[in-house]
Amino acid sequence: MILIPKPQEIIYREDCFECAFGTYIVCEEGVELLPARQLQDCIRQWAGLELPVTRGRFRRGDISLALEDGLKEQEYRLELQAEGIRVLGGDGEGLLYGVQTLCQMVEQKGALIPGVTVRDYPETARRGYYLDQTRGRVLKLEELKHIADRLCRYKINEFQLYVEHTYLFRDLSEMWRDTTPLTAEEILELDDYCFERHIELVPSLASFGHLYMLLSTKSHDELCELADASAQPFSFWDRMRHHTVNVSDDRTLPFIKKMLEEYMALFRSDRFNLCADETFDLGKGKSAKLAEERGIHRIYVDYLKELCSFLKARGKKPMFWGDVIAGDPMLAKELPEGTVCLTWGYAPDQREDESRRMAEAGVPQYLCPGVSGWNQWMNLIGDSYRNITRMCGYARKYHAAGILNTDWGDFGHINHPAHSVPGMIYGAAFSWNGKEVSEEELNHQISVLEYRDGSGRLVGLMAELADCSCFGWYEAVMLYEYVVLGEKGEESDLIKLLKERQSEMRKAGQAAEKLRELRRELKRTAVCMDSSKRDLMQELELTAEGTDTWNNVGMVLLQAAEEKAVDTNLAFALAERLENWFMAYKEIWRRTGKEGELAYIAEIVFWYADLLRGRKKNRKRYEMLNS
């Protein structure tokens, strides 16, 4: 049987348990009803039997859910014998996890479940998933609940939504007015939903850097480190690099604290993630004099310390991203006791230096890998496997307090949410149990267990699809913003960007053939899947189409940059293909998400379509590409 995460200890026996008429799911004293309902639904779906749920004590032939004093928190024991099944948890969370394992067995074996004894517990107590709910997609509440269900299924117990401006603050309409933000009622309902599933929904709010929407409003641009923030046009690149608050302004801290107080009231959690990462502009504008007097690290840590103390006074445990303080980890010792540093790194061969330095400084930390989906039509699944296994290994080596697996949006969160599922499951598997499972084997297991793919090939094909991109969204955005907005400043930067991609773009023909074969293989795989999971095929087909279309756009740009003739008829046909693809893309976006920043993405897509047709509307430096 395939079980994810892999249990710490499992012993198989010769007998089996048979679900039958007269089998009850029995909740013993102190047991919550949700795990019983989940098991009931699972047996109904995969065995076709309707087992009643009751309270009381175990009888022969029953499935009993009970708490066991001898087990630790989050630990469970699963005993499947011919005379009945006992699911025992050290607490409600452990019992819930035992039911998830039993459900995975039922999904594969139906009403005849092999006899086993499982003893299981997590190696890392805090196992989280971090979803960018700001830069591009703002997922609908129902989709967020689906994600919470999957987190529960794979024993992830912490969920954070990254928010800059996509919450409907009561007095900040200029900030959120065009972002289809989450409402207080939606967050409260999601918090309840997660709580029932022993998932802690932890608030995460930008409070230092990455405050583009706030600091570009006319009402609050005076709080920005750089001048005239409200006069700048929207830019994906500019948003990533600028918009840090001015720590030398006496109005800044009271304003940010008011935001924190309003937001924290919506959550049960006693944790709060202040973010405080990538403060690139700090000390380079209005606070330059203060930085000269006291130093960049000093003004950074003093501001962060003030916010952490504010949270501590309200019973919250502060968290923050550790990229700035990694340069001087001992400064973290000045922060209030219990403050957690989120040490991140996303490279496939990620180094351990930052993790080690934080551990040597005695700073409590989470290790934070990523699902490698940002700026990709298809997540870089191979990269995410290597990154996540490394970072989970560092977490065990340096006794980290938790693991937080990240799913960032960057330039619009263009990858479909479903594409992050393999990376999410990698994080669940290796934060629970560090025993090695090869990429090929785990991809096979996820294909079978998550996607009901009898061939076991689906995730491997998804990984291959990611490798076919020659002209990606990052390059498309940077080129657009250079030409239209004048971003990155120098003509040499644009030429460098094109030259860096020349060798890749020239592989577009080979990639096209590879994509054709992958699309055929995906269709062959679809017939091996349960019908409830086949909706993914439309998204994968669309992703393959988009990848090939953008590769062809890159080839045309390369021809123009090299002053080669471009076939006008082919360019017009490619523009139409791009527009048709994007129409289907928008429909799928709207199934799971609010509008979010879809309009910004559309603006770039249509600019490329116009560029292919030679239309000169709104172009600033087009002549250098195709004069």
C-alpha positions as CSV (number, residue, x, y, z in Angstrom):
1,M,0.0,0.0,0.0
2,I,1.0,3.6,-0.6
3,L,0.9,5.8,2.4
4,I,1.9,9.5,2.4
5,P,3.5,10.6,4.7
6,K,5.3,7.3,5.2
7,P,4.6,6.0,8.7
8,Q,7.4,5.6,11.2
9,E,6.6,2.0,11.8
10,I,4.2,-0.4,10.0
11,I,3.8,-4.2,10.5
12,Y,1.7,-6.2,8.1
13,R,-0.2,-9.4,9.1
14,E,-1.9,-12.2,7.2
15,D,-5.5,-11.4,8.2
16,C,-7.8,-8.5,7.0
17,F,-10.8,-6.6,8.3
18,E,-14.0,-6.6,6.3
19,C,-16.4,-3.7,6.5
20,A,-19.9,-5.1,6.4
21,F,-23.5,-4.6,7.4
22,G,-23.5,-4.1,11.2
23,T,-20.1,-2.4,11.2
24,Y,-20.3,0.9,13.2
25,I,-17.8,3.8,13.4
26,V,-17.7,4.3,17.2
27,C,-16.5,7.6,18.7
28,E,-15.3,6.8,22.3
29,E,-15.2,9.3,25.1
30,G,-13.7,12.7,24.2
31,V,-13.4,12.0,20.4
32,E,-14.5,14.7,17.9
33,L,-17.0,13.9,15.3
34,L,-15.1,15.2,12.2
35,P,-12.7,12.3,11.9
36,A,-15.6,9.8,12.1
37,R,-17.5,11.8,9.4
38,Q,-14.4,11.8,7.2
39,L,-14.0,8.1,7.5
40,Q,-17.7,7.5,6.9
41,D,-17.5,9.6,3.6
42,C,-14.4,7.7,2.5
43,I,-15.9,4.3,3.0
44,R,-19.1,5.4,1.2
45,Q,-17.0,6.6,-1.8
46,W,-14.5,3.8,-2.0
47,A,-16.3,0.8,-0.6
48,G,-19.8,1.7,-1.4
49,L,-21.0,1.0,2.1
50,E,-22.9,3.3,4.4
51,L,-21.6,2.8,7.9
52,P,-23.4,4.5,10.8
53,V,-21.5,6.7,13.3
54,T,-22.3,6.4,17.0
55,R,-20.8,7.1,20.4
56,G,-20.0,4.4,22.9
57,R,-17.5,1.6,23.2
58,F,-15.9,-0.8,20.8
59,R,-17.6,-4.1,19.9
60,R,-16.4,-6.9,17.7
61,G,-16.7,-5.8,14.0
62,D,-16.6,-2.1,14.7
63,I,-14.2,0.7,13.8
64,S,-13.3,2.5,17.0
65,L,-11.8,5.9,17.4
66,A,-10.4,6.6,20.9
67,L,-7.8,8.7,22.8
68,E,-4.9,6.8,24.5
69,D,-3.1,8.2,27.5
70,G,0.2,6.5,26.7
71,L,0.6,8.2,23.3
72,K,2.3,11.6,22.8
73,E,0.7,14.7,21.1
74,Q,0.1,14.1,17.4
75,E,1.1,10.4,17.8
76,Y,-1.3,7.7,16.7
77,R,-1.6,3.9,16.7
78,L,-3.6,2.0,14.1
79,E,-4.6,-1.6,14.8
80,L,-6.4,-3.5,11.9
81,Q,-7.4,-7.0,12.8
82,A,-10.1,-9.4,11.6
83,E,-12.3,-8.6,14.6
84,G,-12.1,-4.8,14.2
85,I,-10.2,-1.7,13.8
86,R,-8.9,0.6,16.6
87,V,-7.6,4.1,15.8
88,L,-5.9,5.5,18.9
89,G,-4.6,9.0,19.2
90,G,-2.5,10.7,21.8
91,D,-4.7,13.7,21.3
92,G,-7.4,14.8,18.9
93,E,-4.8,15.8,16.3
94,G,-3.1,12.4,16.5
95,L,-6.4,10.6,16.2
96,L,-7.3,12.7,13.1
97,Y,-3.9,11.7,11.5
98,G,-4.7,8.0,12.2
99,V,-8.0,8.4,10.4
100,Q,-6.2,10.0,7.4
101,T,-3.9,6.9,7.2
102,L,-6.9,4.6,7.4
103,C,-8.7,6.5,4.7
104,Q,-5.7,6.1,2.4
105,M,-5.9,2.4,3.0
106,V,-9.6,2.3,2.2
107,E,-9.1,4.2,-1.0
108,Q,-6.8,1.5,-2.2
109,K,-8.4,-1.6,-0.7
110,G,-12.0,-0.8,-0.3
111,A,-14.0,-2.8,2.2
112,L,-11.3,-5.5,2.6
113,I,-8.5,-3.8,4.5
114,P,-5.2,-5.8,5.2
115,G,-4.3,-6.4,8.8
116,V,-1.6,-4.0,9.9
117,T,-0.3,-2.3,13.0
118,V,0.9,1.2,12.5
119,R,2.7,3.4,15.1
120,D,3.3,6.8,13.8
121,Y,4.3,10.4,14.8
122,P,5.8,13.4,13.2
123,E,9.6,14.2,13.4
124,T,8.8,17.9,13.2
125,A,6.0,19.3,15.3
126,R,5.1,22.3,13.1
127,R,4.5,21.5,9.5
128,G,3.2,24.4,7.5
129,Y,2.1,25.5,4.0
130,Y,2.4,29.2,3.0
131,L,0.3,30.5,0.1
132,D,0.7,33.8,-1.6
133,Q,-2.8,35.3,-1.6
134,T,-1.7,38.8,-2.7
135,R,0.4,38.9,-5.9
136,G,-1.9,37.7,-8.6
137,R,-4.4,35.2,-7.4
138,V,-6.9,35.8,-4.6
139,L,-8.4,32.3,-4.2
140,K,-12.1,32.0,-3.4
141,L,-13.1,30.7,0.0
142,E,-14.2,27.3,-1.3
143,E,-10.9,26.8,-2.9
144,L,-9.1,27.7,0.3
145,K,-11.2,25.1,2.1
146,H,-10.2,22.5,-0.6
147,I,-6.6,23.3,0.2
148,A,-7.2,23.0,3.9
149,D,-8.8,19.5,3.2
150,R,-5.6,18.5,1.4
151,L,-3.4,19.8,4.2
152,C,-5.4,17.7,6.7
153,R,-5.2,14.7,4.4
154,Y,-1.4,14.9,4.4
155,K,-1.0,15.8,8.1
156,I,0.0,19.5,7.6
157,N,-1.0,21.5,10.7
158,E,-0.2,25.1,9.9
159,F,-1.5,27.3,7.1
160,Q,-0.5,30.9,6.3
161,L,-1.9,33.2,3.7
162,Y,0.5,35.9,2.5
163,V,-1.3,39.3,2.5
164,E,-0.1,42.7,1.7
165,H,-3.3,44.5,0.6
166,T,-5.8,41.8,-0.2
167,Y,-7.7,42.0,3.0
168,L,-10.6,44.5,3.2
169,F,-9.3,46.8,5.9
170,R,-12.1,49.0,7.1
171,D,-10.4,52.4,6.5
172,L,-8.1,51.5,3.6
173,S,-10.4,51.4,0.6
174,E,-7.9,53.2,-1.7
175,M,-5.4,50.3,-1.0
176,W,-7.7,47.3,-1.7
177,R,-10.4,48.8,-4.0
178,D,-9.2,47.0,-7.2
179,T,-7.9,43.7,-5.7
180,T,-11.1,41.6,-4.9
181,P,-9.8,41.3,-1.3
182,L,-10.7,38.7,1.3
183,T,-13.3,39.8,3.8
184,A,-13.4,39.4,7.5
185,E,-16.3,36.9,7.2
186,E,-14.3,34.8,4.8
187,I,-11.3,34.7,7.1
188,L,-13.4,33.9,10.1
189,E,-15.1,31.0,8.3
190,L,-11.7,29.7,7.0
191,D,-10.3,29.9,10.5
192,D,-13.2,27.8,11.9
193,Y,-12.8,25.3,9.0
194,C,-9.1,24.9,9.6
195,F,-9.6,24.7,13.4
196,E,-11.9,21.7,13.0
197,R,-9.1,20.0,11.0
198,H,-6.4,20.7,13.6
199,I,-4.8,23.2,11.2
200,E,-3.6,26.5,12.8
201,L,-4.5,29.4,10.4
202,V,-1.7,31.8,11.2
203,P,-2.1,35.5,10.1
204,S,0.7,36.8,7.9
205,L,0.8,40.5,6.9
206,A,3.5,42.6,5.3
207,S,4.5,45.3,7.8
208,F,7.8,46.6,6.6
209,G,8.8,46.0,2.9
210,H,6.5,44.8,0.1
211,L,3.8,47.3,0.7
212,Y,3.3,48.5,-2.9
213,M,-0.5,49.0,-2.8
214,L,-0.5,50.8,0.5
215,L,2.5,53.1,-0.2
216,S,1.4,53.9,-3.7
217,T,-1.9,55.4,-2.6
218,K,-2.2,59.2,-2.5
219,S,-3.4,58.8,1.1
220,H,-0.4,57.1,2.5
221,D,2.5,57.5,0.0
222,E,4.2,59.9,2.5
223,L,5.0,56.8,4.6
224,C,7.1,55.3,1.8
225,E,10.9,55.4,2.1
226,L,11.2,56.7,-1.5
227,A,9.5,59.8,-2.7
228,D,6.6,60.1,-5.2
229,A,5.5,56.5,-4.8
230,S,1.9,57.3,-5.8
231,A,3.1,58.8,-9.1
232,Q,4.7,55.6,-10.4
233,P,2.8,53.3,-12.8
234,F,2.2,49.7,-11.7
235,S,5.1,47.4,-12.4
236,F,5.6,43.8,-11.3
237,W,9.3,44.4,-11.0
238,D,9.0,47.7,-9.2
239,R,6.6,46.1,-6.7
240,M,9.1,43.4,-5.9
241,R,12.0,45.8,-5.4
242,H,10.6,48.9,-3.6
243,H,7.9,50.2,-1.3
244,T,9.4,49.9,2.2
245,V,8.0,52.0,5.0
246,N,10.0,55.0,6.3
247,V,11.0,54.0,9.8
248,S,12.1,57.5,10.6
249,D,8.6,58.9,10.2
250,D,6.8,59.0,13.6
251,R,3.5,58.2,11.9
252,T,4.7,54.8,10.5
253,L,4.6,52.6,13.6
254,P,1.2,53.7,14.9
255,F,-0.3,53.2,11.4
256,I,1.2,49.7,11.0
257,K,0.2,48.7,14.5
258,K,-3.4,49.6,13.8
259,M,-3.4,47.3,10.7
260,L,-1.9,44.5,12.7
261,E,-4.5,44.9,15.5
262,E,-7.4,44.9,13.1
263,Y,-6.1,41.8,11.3
264,M,-5.1,39.7,14.3
265,A,-8.6,39.9,15.7
266,L,-9.8,37.5,13.0
267,F,-7.6,34.5,14.0
268,R,-7.6,32.0,16.9
269,S,-3.8,31.6,16.4
270,D,-1.4,32.9,19.0
271,R,1.2,33.4,16.3
272,F,1.6,36.3,13.9
273,N,3.9,36.5,10.9
274,L,5.1,40.1,10.4
275,C,7.0,39.2,7.2
276,A,9.6,42.1,7.3
277,D,11.5,40.7,4.4
278,E,13.4,42.2,1.4
279,T,13.5,45.8,2.7
280,F,15.6,46.8,-0.2
281,D,15.1,50.5,0.1
282,L,15.7,50.8,3.8
283,G,18.1,53.7,4.5
284,K,18.2,54.8,0.9
285,G,15.7,57.5,0.9
286,K,13.9,59.4,3.7
287,S,15.6,57.4,6.5
288,A,19.1,57.8,5.0
289,K,20.3,60.2,7.7
290,L,19.1,57.8,10.4
291,A,20.8,54.9,8.7
292,E,24.0,56.8,8.4
293,E,23.9,57.6,12.2
294,R,22.9,54.1,13.4
295,G,23.5,51.6,10.6
296,I,21.0,49.7,8.4
297,H,20.9,46.6,10.6
298,R,20.3,48.7,13.7
299,I,17.3,50.6,12.3
300,Y,15.9,47.4,10.8
301,V,16.1,45.5,14.1
302,D,14.8,48.4,16.2
303,Y,11.7,48.7,14.0
304,L,11.1,44.9,14.0
305,K,11.7,44.8,17.8
306,E,9.0,47.4,18.3
307,L,6.5,45.4,16.3
308,C,7.4,42.1,18.0
309,S,6.9,43.7,21.4
310,F,3.6,45.1,20.3
311,L,2.5,41.5,19.4
312,K,3.9,40.0,22.6
313,A,1.9,42.5,24.7
314,R,-1.2,41.1,23.0
315,G,-0.4,37.5,23.6
316,K,1.0,36.7,20.2
317,K,4.2,34.9,19.2
318,P,6.0,36.9,16.5
319,M,7.4,35.4,13.3
320,F,9.4,37.1,10.6
321,W,11.4,36.3,7.4
322,G,15.1,36.0,8.1
323,D,16.8,37.2,4.9
324,V,17.8,40.6,6.3
325,I,18.9,39.5,9.8
326,A,20.8,36.6,8.4
327,G,23.7,39.0,7.8
328,D,24.0,39.5,11.6
329,P,22.0,36.7,13.4
330,M,23.0,37.8,16.9
331,L,20.8,40.8,16.4
332,A,17.8,38.4,16.6
333,K,18.7,37.8,20.2
334,E,17.4,41.3,20.9
335,L,13.9,40.4,19.8
336,P,11.4,39.3,22.4
337,E,11.7,35.7,23.7
338,G,10.0,33.2,21.5
339,T,10.2,35.2,18.3
340,V,10.6,32.8,15.4
341,C,12.9,33.5,12.4
342,L,11.6,32.0,9.1
343,T,14.9,31.0,7.4
344,W,14.1,30.6,3.7
345,G,16.0,29.3,0.6
346,Y,14.6,28.0,-2.7
347,A,17.5,26.7,-4.7
348,P,17.6,23.1,-5.7
349,D,21.1,22.8,-4.1
350,Q,20.2,25.3,-1.3
351,R,23.2,25.9,1.0
352,E,22.8,25.4,4.8
353,D,24.8,28.5,5.9
354,E,21.9,30.6,7.0
355,S,20.2,27.7,8.8
356,R,23.5,26.9,10.6
357,R,24.2,30.5,11.6
358,M,20.7,30.9,13.1
359,A,21.1,27.7,15.0
360,E,24.5,28.7,16.3
361,A,23.1,32.0,17.5
362,G,20.3,30.1,19.4
363,V,17.5,31.7,17.4
364,P,14.3,29.7,17.1
365,Q,13.6,29.1,13.5
366,Y,11.4,27.4,10.9
367,L,13.1,26.2,7.7
368,C,11.2,27.4,4.6
369,P,11.6,25.6,1.2
370,G,9.3,26.2,-1.8
371,V,7.2,24.6,-4.4
372,S,9.0,26.4,-7.2
373,G,5.9,27.7,-9.0
374,W,6.6,31.4,-9.2
375,N,6.9,32.8,-12.7
376,Q,6.3,29.4,-14.2
377,W,3.4,28.1,-16.3
378,M,4.2,24.7,-14.7
379,N,5.9,24.4,-11.4
380,L,9.6,23.2,-11.5
381,I,8.7,20.0,-9.8
382,G,12.2,18.5,-9.9
383,D,13.7,21.6,-8.4
384,S,11.0,21.6,-5.7
385,Y,11.8,18.0,-4.7
386,R,15.5,18.7,-4.3
387,N,14.9,22.0,-2.5
388,I,12.4,20.6,-0.1
389,T,14.3,17.4,0.8
390,R,17.4,19.5,1.5
391,M,15.6,22.1,3.7
392,C,13.7,19.4,5.6
393,G,17.1,17.7,6.2
394,Y,18.5,21.0,7.5
395,A,15.5,21.4,9.8
396,R,16.2,18.0,11.4
397,K,20.0,18.7,11.6
398,Y,19.6,22.1,13.3
399,H,16.5,21.1,15.4
400,A,14.2,23.7,13.8
401,A,10.9,24.4,15.5
402,G,9.0,23.9,12.2
403,I,9.0,23.7,8.4
404,L,7.0,26.1,6.3
405,N,6.7,25.2,2.6
406,T,6.1,28.3,0.5
407,D,4.0,28.9,-2.6
408,W,4.8,32.4,-3.8
409,G,3.1,34.5,-6.6
410,D,5.7,37.0,-7.7
411,F,4.7,38.3,-11.2
412,G,1.0,37.5,-10.9
413,H,0.9,33.9,-9.6
414,I,0.4,32.6,-13.2
415,N,0.7,28.9,-12.4
416,H,-2.6,27.1,-11.7
417,P,-3.0,26.3,-8.0
418,A,-3.3,22.6,-8.8
419,H,0.3,22.6,-10.1
420,S,1.6,23.2,-6.6
421,V,0.1,20.0,-5.2
422,P,3.1,17.7,-5.8
423,G,5.4,20.3,-4.0
424,M,2.9,20.6,-1.2
425,I,2.9,16.8,-0.7
426,Y,6.7,16.7,-0.8
427,G,6.7,19.1,2.1
428,A,4.2,17.1,4.0
429,A,6.1,13.8,3.4
430,F,9.6,15.0,4.4
431,S,8.5,17.2,7.3
432,W,6.7,14.2,8.9
433,N,9.3,11.5,8.1
434,G,12.8,12.1,6.9
435,K,13.4,8.6,5.6
436,E,14.6,8.8,2.0
437,V,12.0,8.3,-0.8
438,S,13.4,8.8,-4.3
439,E,11.9,11.5,-6.5
440,E,10.8,8.9,-9.0
441,E,9.2,6.7,-6.4
442,L,7.4,9.6,-4.6
443,N,6.1,10.9,-7.9
444,H,4.7,7.5,-8.6
445,Q,3.1,7.4,-5.2
446,I,1.5,10.8,-5.5
447,S,0.2,10.0,-9.0
448,V,-1.6,6.9,-7.6
449,L,-2.7,8.3,-4.3
450,E,-3.6,11.9,-5.0
451,Y,-4.6,11.7,-8.7
452,R,-6.0,8.2,-8.8
453,D,-3.7,7.5,-11.8
454,G,-3.3,3.7,-12.2
455,S,-0.3,4.2,-14.4
456,G,1.6,6.1,-11.8
457,R,3.1,8.4,-14.5
458,L,1.2,11.7,-14.1
459,V,3.5,13.7,-11.8
460,G,6.5,12.6,-13.8
461,L,4.9,13.9,-17.0
462,M,4.1,17.2,-15.2
463,A,7.8,17.5,-14.2
464,E,8.8,17.0,-17.9
465,L,6.2,19.6,-19.0
466,A,8.0,22.2,-16.8
467,D,11.3,21.6,-18.6
468,C,9.8,22.7,-22.0
469,S,9.6,26.4,-21.4
470,C,12.1,28.4,-23.5
471,F,10.6,31.9,-23.2
472,G,9.0,32.1,-19.8
473,W,6.8,34.6,-18.0
474,Y,9.7,36.2,-16.2
475,E,11.3,37.1,-19.4
476,A,8.0,38.2,-20.9
477,V,7.3,40.5,-18.0
478,M,10.8,42.0,-17.8
479,L,10.8,42.7,-21.6
480,Y,7.4,44.3,-21.5
481,E,8.2,46.5,-18.5
482,Y,11.5,47.6,-20.0
483,V,9.9,48.6,-23.3
484,V,6.7,50.1,-22.0
485,L,7.7,51.4,-18.6
486,G,11.4,51.9,-19.0
487,E,12.2,49.5,-16.1
488,K,15.8,48.4,-15.5
489,G,17.0,51.6,-17.1
490,E,19.6,50.6,-19.7
491,E,19.3,49.3,-23.2
492,S,22.1,46.9,-22.5
493,D,20.0,45.3,-19.9
494,L,17.4,44.3,-22.5
495,I,20.0,43.1,-24.9
496,K,21.5,41.0,-22.1
497,L,18.1,39.6,-21.2
498,L,17.5,38.5,-24.8
499,K,21.1,37.1,-25.2
500,E,20.7,35.1,-22.0
501,R,17.7,33.4,-23.5
502,Q,19.0,32.9,-27.0
503,S,20.2,29.4,-26.6
504,E,17.0,28.4,-24.8
505,M,14.7,30.1,-27.4
506,R,16.5,28.4,-30.2
507,K,15.4,25.1,-28.6
508,A,11.7,26.1,-29.2
509,G,11.5,23.6,-32.1
510,Q,12.7,20.7,-30.0
511,A,10.5,21.8,-27.2
512,A,7.5,21.9,-29.5
513,E,8.0,18.2,-30.4
514,K,8.5,17.3,-26.8
515,L,5.3,19.1,-25.9
516,R,3.4,17.3,-28.6
517,E,4.5,14.0,-27.2
518,L,3.8,15.0,-23.6
519,R,0.3,16.0,-24.6
520,R,-0.3,12.6,-26.1
521,E,1.1,10.9,-23.1
522,L,-1.1,12.9,-20.8
523,K,-4.1,11.9,-22.8
524,R,-3.1,8.2,-22.5
525,T,-2.7,8.7,-18.7
526,A,-6.2,10.3,-18.4
527,V,-7.9,7.0,-19.1
528,C,-6.0,5.4,-16.2
529,M,-7.3,8.1,-13.8
530,D,-10.5,8.1,-11.7
531,S,-13.1,10.4,-13.4
532,S,-13.1,12.7,-10.3
533,K,-9.6,13.7,-11.0
534,R,-9.7,14.2,-14.8
535,D,-10.5,17.9,-14.6
536,L,-6.7,18.5,-14.2
537,M,-6.2,17.3,-17.8
538,Q,-7.8,20.5,-19.1
539,E,-5.4,22.6,-17.1
540,L,-2.4,20.6,-18.2
541,E,-3.5,20.7,-21.8
542,L,-3.8,24.5,-21.5
543,T,-0.5,24.8,-19.8
544,A,1.2,22.9,-22.6
545,E,-0.5,25.1,-25.2
546,G,0.6,28.2,-23.3
547,T,4.1,27.0,-23.0
548,D,4.4,26.3,-26.7
549,T,2.7,29.6,-27.6
550,W,5.0,31.7,-25.5
551,N,8.1,29.8,-26.9
552,N,7.0,30.9,-30.3
553,V,6.5,34.4,-29.2
554,G,10.1,34.3,-27.9
555,M,11.3,33.0,-31.3
556,V,9.7,35.9,-33.1
557,L,11.3,38.4,-30.7
558,L,14.7,36.8,-31.2
559,Q,14.3,37.1,-35.0
560,A,13.4,40.7,-34.7
561,A,16.3,41.4,-32.3
562,E,18.7,39.7,-34.7
563,E,17.2,41.9,-37.5
564,K,15.8,38.9,-39.4
565,A,12.7,39.1,-41.4
566,V,9.5,38.1,-39.6
567,D,6.7,36.4,-41.6
568,T,3.8,38.7,-41.1
569,N,1.1,36.0,-41.6
570,L,2.7,33.8,-39.0
571,A,3.0,36.6,-36.6
572,F,-0.7,37.5,-37.0
573,A,-1.6,33.8,-36.5
574,L,0.5,33.6,-33.4
575,A,-1.2,36.7,-32.0
576,E,-4.6,35.1,-32.5
577,R,-3.3,31.9,-30.9
578,L,-2.1,33.8,-27.9
579,E,-5.5,35.5,-27.5
580,N,-7.4,32.2,-27.8
581,W,-5.2,30.6,-25.2
582,F,-5.6,33.4,-22.8
583,M,-9.4,33.3,-23.1
584,A,-9.4,29.7,-21.9
585,Y,-6.8,30.6,-19.2
586,K,-9.1,33.3,-17.8
587,E,-11.9,30.8,-17.5
588,I,-9.9,28.4,-15.5
589,W,-8.5,31.2,-13.3
590,R,-12.0,32.2,-12.4
591,R,-13.1,28.7,-11.4
592,T,-10.9,28.9,-8.3
593,G,-10.0,32.6,-7.9
594,K,-11.4,36.0,-7.7
595,E,-10.3,38.5,-10.3
596,G,-7.2,39.4,-8.3
597,E,-4.6,40.8,-10.7
598,L,-5.9,39.1,-13.8
599,A,-6.2,42.5,-15.5
600,Y,-2.4,43.2,-15.1
601,I,-1.6,39.8,-16.7
602,A,-4.1,40.5,-19.5
603,E,-2.4,43.9,-20.2
604,I,0.9,42.1,-20.9
605,V,-0.6,39.3,-22.9
606,F,-2.5,41.7,-25.2
607,W,0.6,43.9,-25.5
608,Y,2.5,41.0,-27.0
609,A,-0.5,40.2,-29.3
610,D,-0.4,43.8,-30.5
611,L,3.4,43.6,-30.9
612,L,3.1,40.6,-33.1
613,R,0.7,42.4,-35.4
614,G,3.0,45.5,-35.5
615,R,0.5,47.7,-33.7
616,K,2.3,50.7,-32.3
617,K,-0.3,51.6,-29.5
618,N,1.3,52.3,-26.1
619,R,4.8,51.3,-27.1
620,K,7.8,53.2,-25.9
621,R,10.9,51.5,-27.1
622,Y,9.5,49.0,-29.6
623,E,11.7,50.4,-32.4
624,M,14.9,48.9,-30.9
625,L,13.3,45.4,-31.3
626,N,11.7,45.8,-34.8
627,S,12.5,49.0,-36.5
